[in-house]
Structure formats: structure tokens, C-alpha cells
Amino acid sequence: MFRFTIGRMRTIGGKPVSEAQVDAWVAEAEAGYDVEVLRRRGRPGRGALPSQVIPVRLTTDELAALEAKARHENVNRSEAIRKALDAWVSVA
């Protein structure tokens, strides 16, 4: 919540926020929000269920090899790891 003090203007991101703007935000919040319309935050999902984050320790050489392969394949490190994992688990 913003608190206004006489002689001092509050800011957001270095820009002044007027009391009228705060009043408008309050009125908007009190009217309620449609949850379906609200902007989603975070990374997009990869499937129907939430993904799991798995930390992995790599040596300097392993990381360099991963980054080189990712650059060669024109993908990021995570996608390179997913591709390698998919290829590994797909072998019968």
C-alpha cells in the first residue's frame, strides 16, 4: 500500500504516482478482476502438468561441451539437455 506524506510524492520506477492514480487502482481492485483475463506470469508450461526443476552439477569441461553442442544445434542449454535426455531414454 502506498502512503502519501505531505510534501513528498511516492514513486514507482522513479516515476511519480499521484493520489488520483492510487484512487483509480483502488477502484479497479475493489471492482474485482477476471482471473481468466489476468496476465500469466512466469515461463510458459511444457505440458499439461507443472515441470520439475532438477539441479545438475557439471564440470567445467562438461559445461563447455554442453554449450558448444547447444550453439551448434542453435538451442539453449536446457533444450540441449532435454534433447539428449530424450534420445537417451528413447533407446530401447
Backbone hydrogen bonds in HBPLUS format (Angstrom, degrees):
<---DONOR---> <-ACCEPTOR-->    atom                        ^
c    i                          cat <-CA-CA->   ^        H-A-AA   ^      H-
h    n   atom  resd res      DA  || num        DHA   H-A  angle D-A-AA Bond
n    s   type  num  typ     dist DA aas  dist angle  dist       angle   num
A0008-ARG N   A0005-THR O   2.98 MM   3  5.35 161.2  2.01 136.7 134.9     1
A0017-VAL N   A0010-ARG O   2.91 MM   7  5.80 155.4  1.97 159.3 153.2     2
A0012-ILE N   A0015-LYS O   2.91 MM   3  5.36 153.0  1.98 148.6 152.4     3
A0015-LYS N   A0012-ILE O   3.05 MM   3  5.36 165.5  2.07 114.4 117.3     4
A0022-VAL N   A0018-SER O   3.12 MM   4  6.51 158.4  2.17 148.3 153.7     5
A0023-ASP N   A0019-GLU O   2.90 MM   4  6.15 158.8  1.95 148.4 154.4     6
A0024-ALA N   A0020-ALA O   2.95 MM   4  6.20 150.6  2.04 143.2 151.1     7
A0025-TRP N   A0021-GLN O   2.95 MM   4  6.26 156.2  2.00 150.2 156.3     8
A0026-VAL N   A0022-VAL O   2.90 MM   4  6.16 156.3  1.96 151.4 158.3     9
A0027-ALA N   A0023-ASP O   2.96 MM   4  6.19 164.1  1.98 150.2 153.9    10
A0028-GLU N   A0024-ALA O   2.95 MM   4  6.16 156.4  2.01 146.7 153.4    11
A0029-ALA N   A0025-TRP O   2.91 MM   4  6.12 159.9  1.95 149.3 154.5    12
A0030-GLU N   A0026-VAL O   2.85 MM   4  6.05 161.4  1.89 155.3 160.7    13
A0031-ALA N   A0027-ALA O   3.02 MM   4  6.15 139.7  2.19 140.3 150.1    14
A0032-GLY N   A0029-ALA O   3.05 MM   3  5.18 139.2  2.22  98.9 110.8    15
A0037-VAL N   A0034-ASP O   2.91 MM   3  5.41 144.3  2.04 113.4 123.9    16
A0038-LEU N   A0034-ASP O   3.27 MM   4  6.60 136.1  2.47 148.4 160.6    17
A0063-LEU N   A0059-THR O   2.94 MM   4  6.14 164.0  1.96 153.7 157.8    18
A0064-ALA N   A0060-THR O   2.94 MM   4  6.11 157.4  1.99 145.9 152.4    19
A0065-ALA N   A0061-ASP O   2.94 MM   4  6.14 157.5  1.99 147.9 153.9    20
A0066-LEU N   A0062-GLU O   2.88 MM   4  6.10 157.0  1.93 148.2 155.0    21
A0067-GLU N   A0063-LEU O   2.89 MM   4  6.10 164.2  1.91 152.4 156.3    22
A0068-ALA N   A0064-ALA O   2.95 MM   4  6.11 154.6  2.02 144.8 151.9    23
A0069-LYS N   A0065-ALA O   2.95 MM   4  6.13 163.2  1.98 149.6 154.0    24
A0070-ALA N   A0066-LEU O   2.86 MM   4  6.05 160.2  1.90 151.2 157.3    25
A0071-ARG N   A0067-GLU O   2.95 MM   4  6.12 159.7  1.99 145.8 150.9    26
A0072-HIS N   A0068-ALA O   2.94 MM   4  6.15 160.9  1.98 148.1 153.8    27
A0073-GLU N   A0069-LYS O   2.87 MM   4  6.10 151.0  1.96 149.3 157.1    28
A0074-ASN N   A0070-ALA O   2.85 MM   4  5.82 109.7  2.35 135.0 152.8    29
A0075-VAL N   A0070-ALA O   2.93 MM   5  5.08 167.3  1.94 144.7 148.3    30
A0074-ASN N   A0071-ARG O   3.06 MM   3  4.82 146.8  2.17  95.4 105.7    31
A0080-ALA N   A0076-ASN O   3.00 MM   4  6.27 156.8  2.06 153.7 161.0    32
A0081-ILE N   A0077-ARG O   2.93 MM   4  6.21 156.8  1.99 153.5 159.4    33
A0082-ARG N   A0078-SER O   2.92 MM   4  6.21 160.7  1.95 150.8 156.3    34
A0083-LYS N   A0079-GLU O   2.89 MM   4  6.10 158.4  1.94 150.4 155.8    35
A0084-ALA N   A0080-ALA O   3.00 MM   4  6.22 160.7  2.03 146.7 152.0    36
A0085-LEU N   A0081-ILE O   2.87 MM   4  6.06 161.4  1.90 153.4 158.9    37
A0086-ASP N   A0082-ARG O   2.84 MM   4  5.98 159.4  1.88 148.5 154.4    38
A0087-ALA N   A0083-LYS O   2.96 MM   4  6.17 160.1  2.00 149.4 154.4    39
A0088-TRP N   A0084-ALA O   2.96 MM   4  6.14 152.4  2.04 144.8 152.8    40
A0089-VAL N   A0085-LEU O   2.91 MM   4  6.13 168.0  1.93 158.8 160.4    41
A0090-SER N   A0086-ASP O   3.00 MM   4  5.91 134.1  2.22 139.7 151.1    42
